[in-house]
Amino acid sequence: MPACTSVKFGVAEGDAGNVAYVQGNPVVRSKEKTTCFVSFSPEAFPAGQRGCLNVTLANTSKTPMNFGPENITVSCDGKALKSFTYEALKREIQQRAAAAAIAMGMAGAMQVAAASMPTTTTTYGSSYGYGNFAGTANPSMGYNPWNYSGNYNSYGSYSATSTTYNPAAMVSAQAAVNSNTLQQMNMITANRNASLADLESMLRTTTIPPGAAYGGNIIFKLPPTPGKTPKEILVTVRTPVDAHQIKVAYSKR
């Protein structure tokens, strides 16, 4: 699936008469003994993500009823789509944050260890010498003196290693690493808390008294990206007194 593909939700064909709008978002209504509403954002989003629909039930019956994710099935092409519960998504968020925190902690520890290492410097060099010499030899035993001369050269190389400890620099480096690690940890915590706060909008089992309404978001796995012809996502809501089927168009942007 191409990463650049965008998909969107829309009003299914033939449902225009059952649609109202709230701040630009369509709300599709089904009226039986109770009244069910399904709303969604019409804005496009990247394909491959999870889908989100808001389902609200108005209890117009005369008895209280429980309403939650167990009352709802989301399907496409006759196949039920996987739905994600509040509890499952909460575990996922917490596990993802914990894994990120562990990775950040390990990276910070490695950086602190690196900052604590002494600085080792190796120096390389070479030497070269040259010159000439001359003189006269005076042999004994009656031999005549003789002159001599010549030249010489020499070459050598060397290396030297020195280890430098700078406590002040190490403390400063460790402080910078610790500060950066703390900032990253705070970001991980903030992202986790924001994601957990978003979960509060999810539908959870609640008793609805007569004359009251309750709703929340349903998160589900999107079906394969549709082709040129839009698909229909079917939202089936069953209550103790009736059943609703609401269609949502699913298409490329």
Secondary structure by P-SEA (a helix, b strand, c coil): ccccccccccccccccccccccccbbbbbbbccbbbbbbbbcccccccbbbbbbbbbbccccbbbbbccccccccccccccccccaaaaaaaaaaaaaaaaaaaaaaaaaaaaaaabbbbbbbbcccccccccccccccccbbbbbbbcccccccccbbbbbbbbbaaaaaaaaaaaaaaaaaaaaaaaaaaaaaaaaacccccbbbbcccccccbbbbbbbccccccbbbbbbbbbbcccbbbbbbbbbbcc
